[in-house]
Amino acid sequence: MKNYVIIQNLANGLVSPFMSFLAAIIGVPSIGISLVSSASSFFSGIVQLPLRRNRHVGYLLRLSTMLLATLWLTMAFIAYGNPVLYLVTYILIAGVSGVNSFAWSLIMERLSRGSRGRVLATYAFYGSIGGLLATLMTGMLVGDNYVVMHYVFIGSAVLNFANTINIWYIKHMDPDSQVIDGVIMMLRNNRRLTRFLLVNTLFAIVWSFAWPLFPLAQVYLLNMNVEQLAIVNIISGSSTLILQRLVAGGLIETGG
């Protein structure tokens, strides 16, 4: 599973940090840029609601990984350069990514029992390494030659296909049905958790007003290219890479 998270974050890191920026580059309208900027949060969350009672998590993980590979190929050969197709394809990618994230979270719940903070931080650490390396690679390859992004999309698709094969024969990934039912009951009966979710939702709504402004500022105000954007993402991601294992081990595991 560590191989899976490394490869998957490598595939995501190649493309995800640049999607809003590229939307502005190819001429997606402002409202479309807003949708691209919020797609990974909004659409990926929406698709998870009807999946909350799904018991076939391993199947969902395999299917979503294979669909992601297909959609990134679609982006490479059909959608990239066409503002409307770009927007539609990326919304589909965001939705499928939500299914993938849902399945992965449930599998991690099972794998991390007994040492939640340490195990989750370890997998996140490996994933962050893959993502940061991929982002740096894309920045160095593309720069301001945006045609090269076609090949980057293909690379992400190939990695997703490889990961589908990687987990195809892994068994016993599905969590116990009692775990899913327990999570649902906790959401229904825990008022503190409900308040937390409400505050987090309001925070996301307010923060979302700024999301579309970032790619527009990067393209039209700062005249950045993909390499410069990659450096910005590396700087912001490095702090997570350095601190997440320390925080998880020192605070979460000890209850501090």
C-alpha positions in Angstrom: 0.0 0.0 0.0 3.0 2.3 0.5 3.8 1.8 -3.1 0.3 2.7 -4.0 0.3 6.0 -2.1 3.7 7.0 -3.5 2.7 6.3 -7.1 -0.7 7.9 -6.7 0.7 11.1 -5.2 3.3 11.1 -7.9 0.5 11.0 -10.5 -1.4 13.7 -8.7 1.6 15.9 -8.1 2.4 15.9 -11.8 -0.8 17.7 -12.7 -3.1 18.8 -9.8 -1.1 21.9 -8.6 -1.3 23.4 -12.1 -4.9 22.9 -13.2 -6.3 26.3 -12.1 -3.3 28.0 -13.5 -3.6 26.2 -16.9 -7.3 27.0 -17.0 -6.4 30.7 -17.0 -3.7 30.1 -19.6 -6.0 28.4 -22.1 -8.8 31.0 -21.7 -11.4 29.3 -19.4 -13.9 32.1 -18.3 -13.7 33.4 -14.8 -16.7 31.3 -13.6 -15.0 28.2 -15.1 -11.8 29.0 -13.2 -13.9 29.3 -10.1 -15.2 25.8 -10.7 -11.8 24.4 -11.5 -10.4 26.0 -8.3 -13.1 24.5 -6.1 -13.6 21.2 -7.9 -11.3 19.1 -5.8 -13.1 20.2 -2.6 -16.7 20.5 -3.8 -17.2 17.8 -6.3 -15.0 15.2 -4.6 -17.0 15.8 -1.4 -20.4 15.6 -3.1 -19.7 12.2 -4.7 -18.7 10.7 -1.3 -22.2 11.2 0.3 -24.0 8.3 -1.6 -20.9 6.0 -1.0 -21.0 6.2 2.8 -22.7 2.7 3.1 -20.7 1.1 0.3 -18.9 -2.1 1.5 -16.8 -2.8 -1.6 -14.0 -0.4 -0.9 -11.3 -2.3 -2.6 -13.4 -2.4 -5.8 -14.0 1.3 -5.5 -10.3 2.0 -5.2 -9.4 -0.1 -8.2 -12.2 1.3 -10.4 -11.5 4.9 -9.5 -7.8 4.6 -10.2 -8.5 3.1 -13.6 -11.1 5.8 -14.4 -8.6 8.5 -13.4 -6.1 7.1 -15.9 -8.7 7.2 -18.6 -9.7 10.8 -17.8 -6.2 12.0 -17.8 -5.7 10.5 -21.2 -8.9 12.3 -22.3 -7.4 15.5 -20.9 -4.1 14.9 -22.9 -5.6 14.1 -26.3 -9.0 15.8 -26.3 -9.7 18.4 -23.6 -6.5 20.4 -23.1 -6.7 23.5 -25.1 -10.5 23.5 -25.3 -11.9 25.6 -22.4 -15.3 23.8 -22.2 -13.9 20.3 -22.5 -11.1 21.2 -20.1 -13.6 22.3 -17.5 -15.9 19.3 -17.9 -13.1 16.8 -17.9 -11.5 18.2 -14.8 -14.9 18.2 -12.9 -15.1 14.5 -13.8 -11.6 14.0 -12.5 -12.4 15.8 -9.3 -15.5 13.6 -8.8 -13.6 10.3 -9.4 -10.8 11.6 -7.2 -13.4 11.9 -4.4 -14.4 8.3 -4.8 -10.7 7.3 -4.7 -10.1 9.4 -1.6 -13.1 7.9 0.1 -12.0 4.4 -0.5 -8.4 5.1 0.5 -9.5 6.8 3.8 -11.6 3.7 4.8 -8.6 1.4 4.0 -6.4 3.7 6.1 -8.8 3.5 8.9 -8.4 -0.2 9.1 -4.6 -0.2 8.6 -4.0 2.5 11.3 -5.9 0.9 14.1 -3.9 0.9 17.3 -1.5 3.6 16.1 -3.5 6.1 14.2 -1.2 9.1 14.2 2.0 7.3 13.4 0.6 5.2 10.6 -1.4 8.0 8.9 1.6 10.3 9.2 3.9 7.7 7.7 1.7 7.1 4.7 1.1 10.9 4.3 4.9 11.4 4.4 5.6 8.9 1.6 2.7 10.5 -0.4 4.1 14.0 0.1 7.5 12.9 -1.2 6.0 11.6 -4.4 3.8 14.6 -4.9 6.6 17.2 -4.3 9.0 15.4 -6.6 6.4 15.2 -9.3 5.5 18.9 -9.0 9.1 19.8 -9.3 9.5 17.6 -12.3 6.6 19.2 -14.1 7.9 22.7 -13.4 11.3 21.9 -14.8 9.9 20.1 -17.9 7.2 22.6 -18.8 8.4 26.1 -17.8 6.4 28.4 -20.2 6.2 25.8 -23.0 2.6 24.8 -22.2 2.3 22.3 -25.1 4.5 19.9 -23.0 1.6 19.5 -20.6 0.1 17.0 -23.0 2.9 14.7 -22.2 2.6 15.4 -18.4 -1.1 14.4 -18.6 -0.1 11.2 -20.4 2.5 10.5 -17.7 -0.2 10.9 -15.0 -2.4 8.5 -16.8 0.3 5.9 -17.2 1.1 6.1 -13.4 -2.6 5.6 -12.6 -2.8 2.6 -14.9 0.3 1.2 -13.2 -1.3 1.7 -9.8 -4.4 -0.1 -10.9 -2.3 -3.1 -11.7 -0.4 -2.6 -8.5 -3.5 -3.1 -6.3 -5.6 -5.4 -8.6 -4.9 -8.6 -6.7 -4.6 -7.1 -3.2 -7.2 -8.7 -1.0 -8.9 -7.9 2.3 -8.9 -4.2 1.7 -12.6 -3.8 2.6 -13.3 -2.5 6.1 -15.8 -4.2 8.5 -19.3 -3.1 8.0 -19.5 -2.3 11.7 -16.8 0.4 11.2 -18.9 2.2 8.5 -22.1 1.9 10.6 -20.2 3.2 13.6 -18.9 6.2 11.7 -22.4 7.1 10.5 -23.8 6.8 14.1 -21.0 9.0 15.4 -21.8 11.7 12.8 -25.4 11.6 13.8 -25.0 11.7 17.6 -21.8 13.7 18.2 -22.8 17.4 18.6 -19.3 18.6 19.0 -18.3 17.0 15.8 -21.4 18.5 14.1 -20.3 22.0 15.3 -16.8 21.3 14.1 -18.0 20.3 10.6 -20.3 23.4 10.5 -17.4 25.8 11.4 -15.1 24.0 8.8 -17.8 24.4 6.2 -18.2 28.1 6.8 -14.4 28.5 6.7 -14.3 26.7 3.4 -17.1 28.9 2.0 -15.3 32.1 3.0 -11.9 30.8 1.7 -13.4 29.8 -1.6 -14.0 33.4 -2.5 -10.2 33.8 -2.8 -9.5 30.6 -4.8 -10.2 31.9 -8.3 -8.1 35.0 -7.6 -4.9 33.0 -7.2 -4.6 31.6 -10.8 -5.7 34.9 -12.3 -3.1 36.8 -10.3 -0.4 34.2 -11.2 -1.1 34.5 -14.9 -2.1 38.2 -15.4 -0.5 40.0 -12.5 2.7 38.1 -11.7 3.3 36.6 -15.2 4.3 33.3 -13.7 5.1 30.1 -15.6 4.7 26.5 -14.6 8.3 26.3 -13.2 7.7 29.3 -10.9 4.4 27.9 -9.7 6.1 24.5 -9.0 8.6 26.3 -6.8 5.8 28.0 -4.8 4.1 24.6 -4.3 7.4 23.0 -3.3 8.0 25.7 -0.6 4.4 25.3 0.8 4.5 21.5 0.7 7.9 21.2 2.3 6.7 22.5 5.7 4.0 19.7 5.7 6.6 17.1 4.8 8.9 18.2 7.6 6.4 18.7 10.4 3.6 16.1 9.8 5.4 13.1 11.3 6.6 15.1 14.3 3.2 16.5 15.0 1.5 13.1 14.6 3.9 11.3 16.8 4.1 14.0 19.5 0.5 15.2 19.7 -1.9 12.7 18.2 -0.4 9.5 19.6 0.0 11.0 23.1 -3.3 12.8 23.0 -1.6 16.1 23.5 
